[in-house]
C-alpha cells in the first residue's frame, strides 16, 4: 500500500529528462521549483565509510515536476501530464494475468494502461519491471495499481511507467477513466477474485458473490459440525462464525459505499461496481444466550481435541470475555518468594485446549491447574533461561469469609488473604496489572482491583472505569517499589483515604 520510494543518481536524472550535465546545471538555475537533491535513507546509515554521500533525487518528485513543466512534460509521469482537449475515447483491451494479481488493459490515446487490481506495495513497479525485462511484448506504457485509499475522483491509484519502472507516483482514477472513455470496474478487496475479473467486460452486470469465508470462520464451522463436541459448544462456535461472516459482509458493503459512492459535491465517481456481496441470507443469526455461549466455550477450553485448540485461539483473539480467563501473565519460577508460595498448591494435570493456547508454541515441561481458581497454569522450559510460570489471571477470587490481608508486588500483583492463602490478583482479559512510574501513565488498573477487594475479596472487578480508582491508592502504586514489596491492609486503607500530596 502506498507509493514506493525511489532515488535517482545524477546520471539517471539526466537520462529521465534527456539532458547532459550542463543541461541539468542549467535547470537548477532556470526553475525555482526544480527538485533539490537529497540523501536517501539507506545512505544515511552508511556515512561511517563515506565522507559525503552521493547526491540523489527523489524519483517521484522529479517525475511529477517534469510532467507539470511545459518544457519536460513529455518526459514526466504520463498520467500527470495535461490531457488533450480533443481526447479520443479509449477501448478495453481484455484481462491479463500478472505476477501481482489480476489486471485489465485499456488502450488509450496515451498508450496502453495495464490496471492491476491489487493494493500491495510495489505492485506497479514490479509489474512494470517484469514487462520491461520481457521486452514489453504487449506494448504497455503505464501500469496502475490501487493505493488502498480514496482519492478525489475515486479510489486512489499508484502508477509506474515501463520506461522508468522504479519510479512510482499517485494518479487520479478520473484521469484514467477519461483516457479509457468509460467508467472503470472496481471490486471490493474481498471480492477481488481472479475468476471474477477474468470474466468481466464492459457492460457486464455486477456479479453477486457469496462472501469468501475467512480462515477463522472455517475453523469454527468445522467445530460446529464435529460430533465430538456437545450442542452448547456447537451453538457457541456457530454464533461466532456467523458474527465473522456478518462483519465481512458489512465491511464489503461499507467499502463499496466509500470507494464506489459519490465523490466531492455529490458527483458520481466514474466507477462500475463489478461485484457485490450476496446478502440473501444476511445478516446471519447471532447474539445467542450469553450463559449458553460462555458454557460452550468453557467446555471447549477443557477439551483436548486439536479443533478445540484452533477454535479457542479464534475466540481469545476475537471475544475473550466469553471465556472464564483473565489476562495472560508470566512470572519467573523464583524460590523463596510469594510466587513459590503460590506454586506449591498447583496440581499437575493433562493439558487442555486452554493450556495449548496458553503455551503459544513454547516448550513446556509441565501443565498445572490452580485448584482455588481453576485457572490453567504451565511452566515453560526455555534453554539457558530461568523457568517461567505462565497462567491466566483469575476473574475473581474465592472469598469464603476471608478478607484481603496484604498486597505483594512481585512481577505482578499478588493478594494474600486473612485465611493464609495467596492468589494472583484478578484481572480482565484485556487489562494488565503493574506498578511504578509509567512515564506519565498511572497504575490505576491495579489500584481499582485493590480498592474493590479491600471491601469484598470475592467481587468481580469492573475495570471499565479504572481511572476512577482512589487517587491515594494510585499514587502509592505509582512509586517504584522493589520486587517483593508487601503493602499491608492497614497501609492500603490509609492510602485509599489519603489524597496524594501536590507536587
C-alpha positions as CSV (number, residue, x, y, z in Angstrom):
1,X,0.0,0.0,0.0
2,X,1.3,3.4,-0.9
3,X,3.9,4.8,-3.3
4,X,7.3,3.1,-3.4
5,X,10.2,5.4,-2.7
6,X,12.9,5.7,-5.4
7,X,16.1,7.7,-5.7
8,X,17.9,8.7,-8.9
9,X,21.5,9.4,-9.4
10,X,22.7,12.4,-11.3
11,X,23.2,10.3,-14.5
12,X,19.7,8.8,-14.1
13,X,18.1,12.2,-13.7
14,X,19.9,13.3,-16.9
15,X,18.5,10.2,-18.7
16,X,14.9,10.8,-17.5
17,X,15.0,14.4,-18.6
18,X,17.1,13.9,-21.7
19,X,19.8,16.5,-20.7
20,X,23.5,16.4,-20.2
21,X,25.4,17.6,-17.1
22,X,25.4,21.2,-18.3
23,X,21.7,21.0,-19.1
24,X,21.0,19.7,-15.5
25,X,23.1,22.6,-14.1
26,X,21.0,25.0,-16.2
27,X,17.7,23.6,-14.9
28,X,18.6,24.3,-11.3
29,X,19.0,27.9,-12.2
30,X,16.2,28.3,-14.6
31,X,13.4,26.8,-12.5
32,X,13.0,27.8,-8.8
33,X,10.8,24.8,-8.2
34,X,13.2,22.2,-9.6
35,X,13.6,19.4,-7.1
36,X,16.6,19.7,-4.9
37,X,18.9,16.7,-4.4
38,X,18.6,14.8,-1.1
39,X,20.1,11.9,0.7
40,X,18.3,8.5,0.6
41,X,17.6,6.8,4.0
42,X,19.9,3.9,3.1
43,X,22.9,6.2,2.6
44,X,22.3,8.0,5.9
45,X,23.2,4.7,7.7
46,X,26.4,4.2,5.8
47,X,28.1,7.5,6.5
48,X,30.8,5.9,8.6
49,X,32.7,4.8,5.5
50,X,31.9,7.8,3.3
51,X,32.7,11.4,3.9
52,X,29.9,12.7,1.7
53,X,27.1,10.6,0.3
54,X,26.3,10.8,-3.4
55,X,23.7,13.4,-4.3
56,X,20.4,11.8,-5.4
57,X,17.0,13.0,-6.3
58,X,13.6,11.8,-5.2
59,X,12.3,10.0,-8.3
60,X,8.6,10.7,-7.6
61,X,9.1,14.4,-7.0
62,X,11.3,14.7,-10.2
63,X,8.8,12.8,-12.3
64,X,5.9,14.9,-11.1
65,X,7.8,18.1,-11.7
66,X,8.6,17.1,-15.3
67,X,5.0,16.2,-16.1
68,X,3.8,19.7,-15.0
69,X,6.6,21.7,-16.6
70,X,5.9,22.5,-20.2
71,X,9.5,22.0,-21.4
72,X,9.6,18.5,-19.9
73,X,6.0,17.3,-19.8
74,X,6.8,14.7,-22.5
75,X,9.4,13.3,-20.2
76,X,7.4,13.2,-17.0
77,X,4.8,11.0,-15.4
78,X,2.3,10.0,-18.2
79,X,-0.8,10.2,-16.1
80,X,0.1,13.6,-14.6
81,X,0.5,15.4,-18.0
82,X,-2.3,17.7,-19.1
83,X,-4.9,15.8,-21.0
84,X,-5.6,17.0,-24.6
85,X,-8.9,18.8,-25.2
86,X,-9.8,16.5,-28.1
87,X,-9.2,13.3,-26.2
88,X,-10.4,10.3,-28.2
89,X,-12.1,7.5,-26.2
90,X,-10.0,4.5,-25.4
91,X,-11.1,0.9,-25.5
92,X,-11.0,-2.1,-23.3
93,X,-8.1,-4.5,-24.0
94,X,-9.2,-7.5,-22.0
95,X,-7.9,-9.4,-19.0
96,X,-4.2,-10.1,-18.3
97,X,-2.6,-12.2,-15.6
98,X,0.4,-10.6,-13.8
99,X,2.8,-11.7,-11.1
100,X,1.0,-9.4,-8.7
101,X,-2.6,-10.3,-9.4
102,X,-5.4,-9.8,-12.0
103,X,-5.2,-6.8,-14.4
104,X,-7.3,-5.2,-17.1
105,X,-5.7,-3.5,-20.2
106,X,-7.0,-0.2,-21.6
107,X,-5.9,1.1,-24.9
108,X,-5.8,4.9,-24.7
109,X,-4.6,8.0,-26.6
110,X,-1.5,8.0,-24.3
111,X,-0.8,4.3,-24.8
112,X,-1.9,1.1,-23.2
113,X,-2.6,1.3,-19.4
114,X,-2.4,-2.0,-17.5
115,X,-4.6,-1.7,-14.5
116,X,-3.7,-4.2,-11.7
117,X,-6.4,-4.8,-9.2
118,X,-4.1,-5.0,-6.1
119,X,-3.2,-2.6,-3.4
120,X,0.0,-4.4,-2.3
121,X,3.1,-2.3,-2.0
122,X,5.4,-2.0,-5.2
123,X,2.7,-3.6,-7.4
124,X,3.0,-1.0,-10.1
125,X,6.8,-1.1,-10.1
126,X,7.0,-4.9,-10.0
127,X,4.6,-5.4,-12.9
128,X,6.2,-2.6,-15.0
129,X,9.7,-4.0,-14.3
130,X,8.6,-7.5,-15.4
131,X,7.2,-6.0,-18.6
132,X,10.5,-4.1,-19.3
133,X,12.6,-7.2,-18.6
134,X,10.4,-9.2,-21.0
135,X,10.8,-6.6,-23.8
136,X,7.3,-5.3,-23.2
137,X,5.5,-7.7,-25.6
138,X,2.1,-6.1,-25.0
139,X,3.4,-2.6,-25.6
140,X,2.1,-1.3,-22.2
141,X,3.1,2.2,-21.4
142,X,1.8,2.6,-17.9
143,X,0.9,0.3,-15.1
144,X,-1.7,1.4,-12.5
145,X,-2.4,-0.3,-9.2
146,X,-4.7,0.5,-6.2
147,X,-3.2,2.7,-3.5
148,X,-5.6,1.4,-0.8
149,X,-7.2,4.7,-0.1
150,X,-9.8,7.0,-1.5
151,X,-8.8,9.8,-3.9
152,X,-10.6,12.9,-5.1
153,X,-12.2,11.2,-8.1
154,X,-12.4,7.6,-6.9
155,X,-10.1,5.0,-5.5
156,X,-6.5,6.4,-5.2
157,X,-4.0,4.9,-7.7
158,X,-0.3,4.3,-7.9
159,X,1.3,4.3,-11.4
160,X,4.7,3.4,-12.9
161,X,5.8,3.6,-16.5
162,X,7.5,0.7,-18.2
163,X,10.2,3.1,-19.4
164,X,11.0,4.0,-15.8
165,X,9.5,1.2,-13.6
166,X,11.3,2.2,-10.4
167,X,9.5,5.5,-10.2
168,X,6.0,5.3,-8.8
169,X,3.6,8.2,-8.4
170,X,0.0,8.8,-7.4
171,X,-2.6,9.1,-10.2
172,X,-6.2,10.0,-10.4
173,X,-9.0,7.5,-11.1
174,X,-10.9,10.1,-13.0
175,X,-8.0,10.7,-15.4
176,X,-7.6,7.0,-16.2
177,X,-11.4,6.8,-16.7
178,X,-11.3,9.8,-19.1
179,X,-8.5,8.2,-21.1
180,X,-10.4,4.9,-21.2
181,X,-13.5,6.8,-22.3
182,X,-15.8,5.0,-19.8
183,X,-16.4,4.2,-16.2
184,X,-13.8,1.7,-14.8
185,X,-14.7,-1.5,-13.0
186,X,-13.9,-1.8,-9.3
187,X,-14.0,-4.9,-7.0
188,X,-14.2,-4.7,-3.2
189,X,-11.0,-6.2,-1.7
190,X,-12.6,-9.4,-0.5
191,X,-14.3,-9.9,-3.9
192,X,-11.2,-9.1,-5.9
193,X,-11.0,-12.7,-7.2
194,X,-9.2,-13.5,-10.5
195,X,-12.1,-15.5,-11.9
196,X,-14.4,-12.5,-11.4
197,X,-12.0,-10.1,-13.0
198,X,-11.2,-12.5,-15.8
199,X,-15.0,-12.8,-16.6
200,X,-15.7,-9.0,-16.7
201,X,-16.2,-7.0,-19.8
202,X,-17.7,-3.6,-20.5
203,X,-21.5,-3.7,-19.9
204,X,-21.3,-6.7,-17.6
205,X,-23.7,-6.5,-14.6
206,X,-22.3,-6.6,-11.1
207,X,-21.6,-10.2,-10.1
208,X,-23.5,-11.3,-7.0
209,X,-20.9,-13.2,-5.0
210,X,-21.0,-15.3,-1.8
211,X,-18.6,-13.7,0.6
212,X,-15.5,-15.9,0.9
213,X,-15.2,-17.5,4.3
214,X,-12.3,-16.3,6.5
215,X,-10.0,-18.9,7.9
216,X,-11.3,-18.3,11.4
217,X,-14.9,-18.9,10.2
218,X,-13.9,-22.1,8.5
219,X,-12.3,-23.3,11.8
220,X,-15.4,-22.6,13.7
221,X,-17.7,-24.2,11.1
222,X,-15.6,-27.3,11.3
223,X,-16.1,-27.5,15.1
224,X,-19.8,-26.8,14.7
225,X,-20.1,-30.0,12.6
226,X,-17.9,-32.2,14.7
227,X,-19.9,-34.8,16.7
228,X,-17.2,-34.9,19.4
229,X,-18.4,-31.6,20.8
230,X,-21.7,-31.1,22.6
231,X,-24.6,-28.9,21.5
232,X,-23.7,-25.9,23.6
233,X,-20.2,-25.8,22.0
234,X,-21.8,-26.1,18.6
235,X,-24.0,-23.1,19.4
236,X,-21.1,-21.1,20.7
237,X,-18.9,-21.6,17.7
238,X,-21.8,-21.1,15.2
239,X,-22.7,-17.8,16.9
240,X,-19.1,-16.5,16.5
241,X,-18.8,-17.9,12.9
242,X,-22.0,-16.1,12.0
243,X,-20.7,-12.9,13.5
244,X,-17.5,-13.1,11.5
245,X,-19.5,-13.6,8.3
246,X,-21.8,-10.7,9.1
247,X,-18.9,-8.5,9.8
248,X,-17.2,-9.4,6.5
249,X,-20.4,-8.7,4.6
250,X,-21.0,-5.4,6.3
251,X,-17.3,-4.4,5.7
252,X,-17.7,-5.1,2.0
253,X,-20.9,-3.0,1.8
254,X,-19.2,-0.2,3.7
255,X,-16.1,-0.4,1.4
256,X,-18.4,-0.2,-1.7
257,X,-20.1,2.9,-0.3
258,X,-16.8,4.5,0.4
259,X,-15.0,3.8,-2.8
260,X,-17.8,3.5,-5.3
261,X,-20.1,6.1,-4.0
262,X,-20.5,9.8,-4.9
263,X,-17.4,11.9,-5.0
264,X,-16.9,15.5,-3.8
265,X,-20.0,17.7,-4.3
266,X,-22.1,14.6,-4.8
267,X,-20.6,14.0,-8.2
268,X,-20.7,10.3,-9.0
269,X,-17.3,8.7,-9.3
270,X,-16.6,7.1,-12.7
271,X,-16.9,3.6,-11.3
272,X,-18.7,0.5,-12.3
273,X,-19.5,-1.8,-9.3
274,X,-18.2,-5.1,-10.7
275,X,-19.2,-7.3,-7.8
276,X,-21.5,-7.1,-4.8
277,X,-21.9,-9.5,-1.9
278,X,-24.8,-11.9,-1.8
279,X,-27.0,-10.6,1.0
280,X,-29.9,-13.0,0.5
281,X,-29.3,-14.5,4.0
282,X,-27.7,-11.5,5.6
283,X,-27.4,-11.0,8.5
284,X,-27.0,-14.5,9.9
285,X,-28.4,-15.0,13.4
286,X,-26.1,-14.0,16.3
287,X,-26.4,-12.9,19.9
288,X,-27.4,-16.1,21.5
289,X,-28.0,-16.5,25.2
290,X,-24.8,-15.3,26.9
291,X,-24.8,-18.0,29.5
292,X,-25.1,-20.8,26.9
293,X,-22.3,-19.3,24.8
294,X,-20.0,-19.0,27.8
295,X,-20.8,-22.6,28.8
296,X,-20.0,-23.8,25.3
297,X,-16.7,-22.0,25.2
298,X,-15.7,-23.2,28.6
299,X,-16.3,-26.8,27.6
300,X,-14.1,-26.3,24.5
301,X,-11.4,-24.8,26.7
302,X,-11.4,-28.0,28.8
303,X,-11.3,-30.3,25.7
304,X,-8.1,-31.9,24.5
305,X,-9.2,-32.1,20.8
306,X,-7.0,-30.2,18.3
307,X,-10.0,-28.5,16.7
308,X,-10.9,-27.1,20.2
309,X,-7.5,-25.5,20.4
310,X,-7.9,-23.8,17.0
311,X,-11.4,-22.6,17.9
312,X,-10.2,-21.3,21.3
313,X,-7.4,-19.3,19.6
314,X,-10.1,-17.6,17.5
315,X,-12.2,-16.8,20.5
316,X,-9.4,-15.4,22.6
317,X,-8.4,-13.1,19.7
318,X,-11.9,-12.1,18.9
319,X,-14.1,-12.1,22.1
320,X,-12.0,-13.2,25.1
321,X,-14.8,-12.1,27.5
322,X,-16.7,-15.2,26.6
323,X,-14.0,-17.3,28.3
324,X,-13.6,-17.6,32.1
325,X,-10.0,-16.4,32.0
326,X,-8.2,-13.1,32.6
327,X,-5.1,-11.7,31.2
328,X,-2.1,-13.9,30.3
329,X,0.6,-13.4,33.0
330,X,4.2,-14.5,33.2
331,X,6.4,-14.6,36.3
332,X,9.8,-16.3,36.9
333,X,9.9,-19.5,38.9
334,X,11.7,-17.8,41.8
335,X,12.4,-19.7,45.0
336,X,11.8,-18.1,48.4
337,X,9.1,-15.7,47.0
338,X,5.4,-15.2,47.0
339,X,5.5,-16.9,43.6
340,X,6.9,-20.1,45.1
341,X,4.3,-20.0,47.9
342,X,1.5,-19.9,45.3
343,X,3.1,-22.5,43.1
344,X,3.3,-25.1,45.9
345,X,-0.5,-25.5,45.8
346,X,-0.7,-26.1,42.0
347,X,-1.8,-29.6,40.9
348,X,-0.3,-31.3,37.9
349,X,-2.7,-32.2,35.1
350,X,-3.0,-33.3,31.5
351,X,-3.1,-30.3,29.1
352,X,-6.4,-28.9,27.8
353,X,-7.1,-26.6,24.9
354,X,-6.7,-23.7,27.3
355,X,-3.2,-24.9,28.1
356,X,-2.3,-25.4,24.5
357,X,-3.3,-21.8,23.6
358,X,-1.5,-20.5,26.7
359,X,1.7,-22.3,25.6
360,X,1.9,-20.2,22.4
361,X,4.1,-22.8,20.8
362,X,6.8,-22.6,23.5
363,X,8.4,-25.7,25.0
364,X,6.6,-26.6,28.2
365,X,7.8,-29.1,30.9
366,X,4.6,-29.3,33.0
367,X,0.9,-28.4,33.0
368,X,-1.0,-27.4,36.1
369,X,-4.3,-26.2,37.5
370,X,-4.8,-23.8,40.3
371,X,-7.3,-25.7,42.5
372,X,-8.6,-22.5,44.1
373,X,-9.4,-20.5,40.9
374,X,-9.5,-23.3,38.2
375,X,-7.0,-21.3,36.2
376,X,-4.7,-23.2,33.8
377,X,-1.0,-22.8,34.5
378,X,2.1,-24.1,32.8
379,X,5.8,-23.9,33.3
380,X,8.0,-23.1,30.3
381,X,11.4,-24.7,29.9
382,X,13.5,-22.3,27.7
383,X,17.0,-23.5,27.3
384,X,19.5,-21.4,29.2
385,X,16.9,-19.3,31.0
386,X,15.1,-19.4,34.3
387,X,11.8,-21.5,34.0
388,X,8.7,-19.3,33.8
389,X,5.2,-19.7,35.2
390,X,2.6,-18.6,32.7
391,X,-1.1,-18.5,33.6
392,X,-4.4,-16.8,33.1
393,X,-5.2,-14.3,35.8
394,X,-8.5,-15.2,37.6
395,X,-11.5,-13.0,37.0
396,X,-12.4,-13.2,40.7
397,X,-11.0,-14.8,43.9
398,X,-12.7,-17.4,46.3
399,X,-13.9,-15.5,49.3
400,X,-15.0,-18.0,51.9
401,X,-15.4,-15.3,54.5
402,X,-11.7,-14.1,54.3
403,X,-10.5,-10.6,53.5
404,X,-7.6,-9.1,51.8
405,X,-4.6,-9.1,54.2
406,X,-1.9,-7.6,52.0
407,X,-0.7,-7.0,48.5
408,X,2.7,-8.3,47.3
409,X,4.3,-6.7,44.3
410,X,6.4,-9.3,42.5
411,X,6.3,-9.3,38.7
412,X,2.6,-8.9,39.0
413,X,0.2,-8.1,41.8
414,X,-0.4,-10.8,44.4
415,X,-3.2,-10.9,47.0
416,X,-2.7,-12.5,50.4
417,X,-5.7,-13.3,52.5
418,X,-6.6,-13.5,56.1
419,X,-7.0,-17.3,55.9
420,X,-3.4,-17.7,54.8
421,X,-3.8,-18.0,51.0
422,X,-2.1,-16.2,48.2
423,X,-3.6,-15.5,44.7
424,X,-2.7,-13.7,41.6
425,X,-4.8,-10.5,41.6
426,X,-7.9,-10.8,39.4
427,X,-7.7,-9.1,36.1
428,X,-9.8,-8.9,32.9
429,X,-8.5,-10.5,29.7
430,X,-7.8,-7.1,28.1
431,X,-6.1,-5.5,31.1
432,X,-2.8,-5.8,32.9
433,X,-1.6,-5.0,36.4
434,X,1.6,-3.1,37.1
435,X,3.1,-0.5,39.4
436,X,5.8,2.1,39.3
437,X,6.4,5.3,37.2
438,X,4.6,4.8,33.9
439,X,6.2,7.8,32.2
440,X,3.0,9.9,32.6
441,X,0.6,6.9,32.9
442,X,-0.7,5.7,36.2
443,X,-1.3,2.2,37.5
444,X,-5.0,2.8,38.1
445,X,-5.9,-0.7,37.0
446,X,-4.1,-2.3,39.9
447,X,-5.5,0.4,42.2
448,X,-9.1,-0.3,41.1
449,X,-8.6,-4.0,41.8
450,X,-7.2,-3.5,45.3
451,X,-9.9,-0.9,46.1
452,X,-12.6,-3.4,45.2
453,X,-11.0,-6.4,47.0
454,X,-10.5,-4.4,50.2
455,X,-14.3,-4.3,50.6
456,X,-15.1,-7.7,49.1
457,X,-12.5,-10.3,48.4
458,X,-14.8,-12.3,46.1
459,X,-16.0,-9.4,44.0
460,X,-15.6,-9.4,40.2
461,X,-13.8,-6.2,39.4
462,X,-15.2,-3.8,36.8
463,X,-12.2,-2.3,35.0
464,X,-14.1,-0.1,32.6
465,X,-13.7,2.9,34.8
466,X,-10.3,2.1,36.5
467,X,-9.2,5.7,36.2
468,X,-11.7,6.5,39.0
469,X,-9.7,4.4,41.5
470,X,-8.9,6.3,44.7
471,X,-6.1,8.8,44.0
472,X,-4.2,7.8,47.1
473,X,-4.0,4.1,46.1
474,X,-3.0,5.0,42.6
475,X,-0.3,7.3,44.0
476,X,1.0,4.6,46.3
477,X,1.3,2.1,43.4
478,X,2.9,4.8,41.2
479,X,6.0,4.6,43.4
480,X,8.9,2.4,42.2
481,X,8.5,-0.4,44.7
482,X,11.1,-3.2,44.6
483,X,10.0,-6.7,43.7
484,X,8.8,-8.5,46.8
485,X,7.4,-5.3,48.5
486,X,4.5,-6.1,50.7
487,X,1.8,-3.5,51.3
488,X,-0.3,-4.3,54.4
489,X,-4.0,-3.9,54.6
490,X,-3.6,-1.0,57.0
491,X,-1.2,0.7,54.6
492,X,-3.6,0.2,51.7
493,X,-6.6,1.5,53.6
494,X,-4.6,4.5,54.8
495,X,-3.5,5.3,51.2
496,X,-7.1,4.9,50.0
497,X,-8.4,7.6,52.3
498,X,-5.4,9.9,52.0
499,X,-5.3,12.3,48.9
500,X,-1.8,12.4,47.3
501,X,0.3,15.3,48.1
502,X,0.5,18.1,45.5
503,X,3.9,18.2,43.7
